[in-house]
Amino acid sequence: TLVVDLGLYITTTSLPAGGQSTSYSTTLAASLGTTPYTWSSTTLPTGLYLTAATGELWGTPTTTGTYSITFTVTDAGSPAMSSSRTLSLAITAAPVISTTSLTNGMINIGMTRSLALTGGATPVTWSLASGSLPAGLTLSTAGVISGTPTATGTSTFTVGVTDSLGRYDDQALTLTIDPLFIVTTASLPDGGVGYPYSTTLVATGGSG
């Protein structure tokens, strides 16, 4: 019987994203070789630690960024075998809604307004935290206000966003729906060659 030892190797192929000032924990895994394993790594983001005996990466990161970390596992064989793998770890800031105002819409005219944020770990989910949108409009979980307004006026409401780590932010907004823009001037007075001419056009509705 021929036994082929494929050798010790790290089976973890990716790391979950982490959040600045948010507790983090994940455990690396390896296969083959002789247990128990001993784990080590290159420099970790500030606030994170690696437990040598278990391969747990844990702590509360204090900085943001995407870090390339090389992990090494060593088995208890004689001679000992080692295996290394470089993994990427993204540490994101908490989500902050950057949309602070919305341009006006117009009654009976389809409209779309996209909300924006900085930070946050994807995917993020938007919601209407309080208040009401103008009649005819809805807010999608992707952060898009869309629809066809059916009434004029100004609505005040609060939108919220939650990222994949459970971090939350909200923002109060107002959205005004204007009447239809209509030019009411139906005709122009005649003018004469060589004579000064002046007339004023008139419109109603729309945004001034």
C-alpha positions in Angstrom: 0.0 0.0 0.0 1.4 3.4 -1.0 0.3 6.3 1.3 0.7 9.7 -0.3 1.0 12.6 2.2 -0.2 15.8 0.5 1.2 17.9 3.2 -0.1 20.5 5.6 -2.0 23.4 4.0 -4.3 26.3 5.1 -7.9 25.8 4.0 -9.1 29.3 4.8 -9.3 31.2 1.5 -10.9 34.5 2.6 -11.5 36.6 5.7 -14.7 38.4 6.5 -14.6 42.2 6.5 -14.2 43.9 9.8 -15.3 47.3 11.2 -13.3 50.0 12.8 -14.1 50.0 16.6 -16.2 46.9 16.1 -15.4 43.5 17.8 -14.0 41.0 15.3 -13.5 37.3 15.4 -12.8 34.5 12.9 -10.9 31.3 13.1 -8.4 30.1 10.5 -8.4 26.4 9.5 -5.8 24.0 8.2 -5.8 20.4 7.0 -3.5 17.4 7.1 -0.2 17.3 8.9 0.0 16.4 12.6 -2.1 18.3 15.2 -1.9 20.4 17.3 -1.1 23.3 15.0 0.7 26.5 15.8 -0.3 29.7 14.0 1.6 32.9 13.4 1.3 35.9 11.0 2.9 39.0 9.7 1.9 42.4 11.1 -1.8 42.6 11.9 -4.0 45.7 11.9 -3.8 47.6 15.2 -6.2 46.1 17.7 -6.3 42.6 16.2 -4.5 39.5 17.6 -3.9 35.9 16.5 -4.1 33.1 19.0 -1.2 30.7 18.2 -2.9 27.6 19.6 -6.3 28.0 17.9 -5.8 30.2 14.8 -8.4 32.6 16.1 -8.0 36.2 14.7 -9.8 38.5 17.2 -9.9 41.9 18.7 -11.3 45.4 17.9 -9.5 47.1 15.0 -8.8 50.7 15.5 -7.8 51.7 11.9 -9.4 51.4 8.5 -7.9 50.0 5.3 -7.3 46.8 3.3 -4.5 44.7 4.8 -2.5 41.9 3.2 -1.6 39.4 5.9 0.5 36.3 5.6 -0.6 33.5 7.9 1.6 30.5 8.7 0.6 27.2 10.3 3.1 24.7 11.7 2.2 21.2 12.7 3.5 19.0 15.5 5.2 16.5 13.3 8.9 15.5 13.4 10.2 17.1 11.3 7.5 19.8 11.5 5.8 21.0 8.4 4.7 24.6 7.7 2.4 26.2 5.3 1.6 29.9 4.5 -1.2 31.7 2.8 -1.6 35.5 2.2 -5.2 36.8 2.8 -6.7 40.2 2.4 -8.6 41.8 5.3 -10.8 44.9 4.8 -11.5 47.1 7.8 -14.2 49.7 7.1 -15.3 52.8 8.8 -18.9 53.0 10.2 -21.4 54.0 7.5 -22.2 57.7 7.3 -25.0 59.0 5.1 -23.5 61.8 2.9 -26.7 62.9 1.2 -27.9 65.9 3.1 -30.3 67.5 0.6 -32.5 66.4 -2.4 -33.3 68.3 -5.5 -37.0 69.1 -6.1 -39.3 66.9 -8.1 -42.3 67.8 -10.2 -45.9 66.5 -9.9 -46.8 63.8 -12.4 -43.2 63.6 -13.7 -41.2 60.4 -13.0 -38.1 61.0 -10.8 -35.1 59.1 -9.3 -32.9 60.3 -6.4 -30.0 58.1 -5.2 -28.8 58.3 -1.6 -25.1 58.1 -0.9 -22.9 57.2 2.1 -19.3 56.8 3.1 -17.8 53.8 4.9 -19.9 50.8 5.8 -19.3 47.1 5.0 -21.3 45.8 2.0 -24.0 44.9 1.5 -25.8 47.8 3.1 -29.6 48.1 3.5 -31.5 51.4 3.4 -34.9 52.0 5.1 -37.3 54.7 5.9 -36.7 55.4 9.6 -39.5 57.9 10.2 -41.8 60.2 8.4 -43.3 59.7 4.9 -42.1 60.2 1.4 -44.2 62.3 -1.0 -47.2 60.4 -2.4 -46.2 58.2 -5.3 -42.6 57.7 -4.2 -40.8 54.7 -2.6 -37.4 54.1 -1.1 -35.6 50.9 -2.2 -33.3 48.9 0.1 -30.5 50.0 -2.4 -31.1 53.6 -1.4 -33.0 54.9 -4.4 -36.0 57.1 -4.1 -38.1 56.7 -7.2 -41.6 56.9 -8.6 -44.1 59.5 -10.0 -45.2 62.1 -7.4 -48.9 62.6 -7.3 -49.2 65.7 -5.0 -47.3 68.9 -4.5 -45.7 70.0 -1.2 -42.7 69.4 1.0 -42.2 66.2 2.9 -39.9 65.7 5.8 -38.6 62.2 6.6 -35.6 60.3 8.0 -33.7 57.6 6.1 -31.5 55.0 7.7 -28.8 52.6 6.5 -27.5 49.4 8.1 -24.3 47.7 7.0 -23.4 44.0 7.0 -21.8 44.4 10.5 -25.0 45.9 12.0 -23.7 49.5 12.2 -26.4 52.1 11.6 -26.7 55.8 10.6 -29.6 58.0 9.8 -30.3 61.3 8.2 -33.2 63.7 8.1 -34.2 64.9 4.6 -36.8 67.1 3.0 -38.1 66.7 -0.6 -40.3 69.2 -2.3 -42.6 68.4 -5.2 -43.4 71.4 -7.3 -46.4 72.1 -9.6 -46.0 71.5 -13.3 -44.0 74.1 -15.1 -46.2 75.8 -17.6 -45.5 78.9 -19.8 -48.7 81.0 -19.6 -47.7 83.6 -22.1 -49.8 82.7 -25.1 -48.9 85.5 -27.5 -46.4 88.4 -28.0 -47.2 92.0 -28.9 -46.1 93.2 -32.3 -42.9 95.2 -32.6 -41.8 97.8 -35.1 -38.6 98.1 -37.0 -36.3 100.7 -35.4 -38.5 101.0 -32.3 -37.5 99.8 -28.8 -39.3 96.6 -27.8 -40.0 95.0 -24.4 -42.3 92.3 -23.1 -42.2 89.9 -20.2 -42.8 86.2 -20.5 -44.8 84.5 -17.7 -44.7 81.0 -16.4 -46.2 79.1 -13.4 -45.1 76.1 -11.4 -41.7 74.5 -11.5 -38.8 75.5 -9.3 -38.1 79.1 -9.0 
